[in-house]
Amino acid sequence: MANPLRALARAVGTKPWLMRTARFVVWADKKLHKAFGGRVSLVALAGLPSLTLTTTGRKSGLERSTNLLYYPHGGDFVLTASNWGRRHDPAWALNLRANPKARIALAGRPVEVVARELTGEEYAAMWRRLLEFWPGYAMEQQEAGRPLPVFLLDRVVG
């Protein structure tokens, strides 16, 4: 049986007031994630795919982790740098541009990945899929006043 919260989350995800709750959502998600060893997140509770992305800080060189909604694309992972509709790209996107090698955790299990930012027709085709997957991205892009970067994360084999 499908998670009924998924449809609710997709509907709520198109409401402008949701972006104003970002601080609380991120705080609550971190608490859940920590309490359950990375196996539980707010996004996952809503029946949506979530992962923890760990990048290398482009200035500090330190590991930086954040929980994100992702779009499953075959065996790869697609991330949208919406930053809750803010005018600037999130730090994780800047970090991936500086160093595309990263690690994700799916339900607490680590996976090494390499990121590639999509451009041109590849971006346009993926953007259409992303809007079907998460319609709220259109609102976030409008609020941000910038194209939302999209990254494809490929698993590192070996």
C-alpha positions as CSV (number, residue, x, y, z in Angstrom):
1,M,0.0,0.0,0.0
2,A,1.3,3.5,-0.9
3,N,2.0,6.0,1.8
4,P,-1.0,8.4,1.9
5,L,1.3,11.1,3.2
6,R,3.1,11.3,-0.1
7,A,0.1,13.0,-1.9
8,L,-0.3,15.3,1.1
9,A,3.4,16.2,1.0
10,R,3.3,16.9,-2.7
11,A,0.2,19.2,-2.2
12,V,1.8,21.0,0.7
13,G,5.0,21.3,-1.2
14,T,3.3,23.8,-3.6
15,K,2.2,26.2,-0.9
16,P,4.3,29.4,-0.5
17,W,4.0,29.3,3.3
18,L,6.0,26.0,3.3
19,M,9.2,27.9,2.5
20,R,8.8,30.0,5.6
21,T,8.9,26.7,7.7
22,A,12.4,25.7,6.4
23,R,14.2,26.4,9.6
24,F,11.8,24.2,11.7
25,V,11.7,21.4,9.1
26,V,15.5,21.3,8.8
27,W,15.9,21.3,12.6
28,A,13.2,18.6,13.1
29,D,14.7,16.5,10.3
30,K,18.2,16.6,11.9
31,K,16.8,15.6,15.3
32,L,14.9,12.6,13.8
33,H,18.0,11.6,11.7
34,K,20.3,11.7,14.7
35,A,17.8,9.9,17.0
36,F,17.3,7.0,14.5
37,G,20.9,6.7,13.2
38,G,20.1,8.0,9.8
39,R,17.2,5.6,9.1
40,V,14.4,8.1,9.6
41,S,13.7,11.6,8.2
42,L,10.7,13.8,7.7
43,V,10.9,13.4,4.0
44,A,11.0,9.6,4.3
45,L,8.1,9.6,6.8
46,A,6.1,11.4,4.0
47,G,6.8,8.5,1.7
48,L,9.4,10.4,-0.4
49,P,12.9,9.4,-1.2
50,S,15.5,11.0,1.0
51,L,19.3,10.8,1.5
52,T,22.0,12.4,3.5
53,L,24.6,14.1,1.3
54,T,28.1,14.6,2.7
55,T,30.3,16.9,0.7
56,T,33.7,18.5,1.4
57,G,33.5,22.1,2.4
58,R,35.1,24.2,-0.4
59,K,36.6,26.6,2.0
60,S,37.1,24.6,5.2
61,G,37.9,21.2,3.7
62,L,35.6,19.7,6.4
63,E,32.8,17.2,5.8
64,R,29.4,18.8,5.6
65,S,26.2,16.8,5.7
66,T,22.6,17.7,4.8
67,N,19.4,15.7,4.4
68,L,17.8,16.1,1.0
69,L,14.9,15.0,-1.1
70,Y,16.1,13.2,-4.1
71,Y,14.7,11.9,-7.4
72,P,15.6,8.3,-8.2
73,H,16.8,8.0,-11.8
74,G,17.6,4.5,-12.7
75,G,20.4,3.5,-10.3
76,D,21.5,7.2,-9.9
77,F,20.3,10.0,-7.7
78,V,19.1,13.5,-8.8
79,L,19.4,16.5,-6.5
80,T,17.8,19.9,-7.0
81,A,19.5,22.8,-5.4
82,S,16.3,24.7,-4.6
83,N,17.5,26.0,-1.2
84,W,13.8,26.5,-0.2
85,G,13.4,29.2,-2.8
86,R,16.2,31.4,-1.5
87,R,18.0,33.7,-4.0
88,H,21.4,31.8,-3.7
89,D,22.4,28.2,-4.3
90,P,22.8,26.1,-1.2
91,A,26.3,25.4,0.2
92,W,26.2,21.8,-0.8
93,A,25.8,22.8,-4.5
94,L,28.8,25.1,-4.2
95,N,30.8,22.3,-2.5
96,L,29.9,19.8,-5.3
97,R,31.0,22.2,-7.9
98,A,34.4,22.6,-6.2
99,N,34.7,18.8,-5.5
100,P,32.2,16.4,-7.2
101,K,33.3,13.4,-5.1
102,A,30.8,12.9,-2.3
103,R,29.1,10.3,-0.1
104,I,25.4,9.7,0.4
105,A,23.7,7.7,3.0
106,L,20.5,5.8,2.2
107,A,18.7,4.7,5.4
108,G,22.1,5.1,7.1
109,R,24.0,3.0,4.5
110,P,26.9,4.9,2.9
111,V,27.4,5.1,-0.9
112,E,30.3,6.8,-2.7
113,V,29.1,9.1,-5.6
114,V,30.4,11.5,-8.1
115,A,28.3,14.5,-9.0
116,R,27.7,16.1,-12.3
117,E,25.7,19.3,-12.8
118,L,23.2,19.0,-15.7
119,T,23.1,21.7,-18.4
120,G,21.4,22.3,-21.8
121,E,18.9,19.8,-23.1
122,E,19.9,17.2,-20.5
123,Y,18.9,19.8,-17.8
124,A,15.7,20.7,-19.6
125,A,14.6,17.0,-19.9
126,M,15.4,16.3,-16.3
127,W,13.6,19.5,-15.2
128,R,10.4,18.3,-16.8
129,R,10.7,15.0,-14.9
130,L,11.5,16.8,-11.6
131,L,8.4,19.0,-11.9
132,E,6.2,15.8,-12.3
133,F,8.0,14.3,-9.3
134,W,7.9,17.4,-7.0
135,P,5.6,20.2,-8.4
136,G,6.8,22.6,-5.7
137,Y,10.1,23.1,-7.5
138,A,8.3,25.5,-9.9
139,M,7.2,27.7,-7.0
140,E,10.7,27.5,-5.4
141,Q,12.3,28.5,-8.7
142,Q,9.9,31.5,-9.1
143,E,10.6,32.6,-5.5
144,A,14.4,32.2,-5.9
145,G,14.4,34.2,-9.2
146,R,17.1,31.8,-10.5
147,P,17.3,28.5,-12.4
148,L,17.6,25.8,-9.8
149,P,20.8,23.7,-10.4
150,V,20.3,20.0,-10.9
151,F,23.0,17.4,-10.1
152,L,23.1,13.8,-11.1
153,L,25.0,11.6,-8.6
154,D,26.5,8.5,-10.1
155,R,27.5,5.6,-7.8
156,V,31.3,5.0,-7.7
157,V,31.8,1.4,-8.7
158,G,34.7,-0.5,-7.2
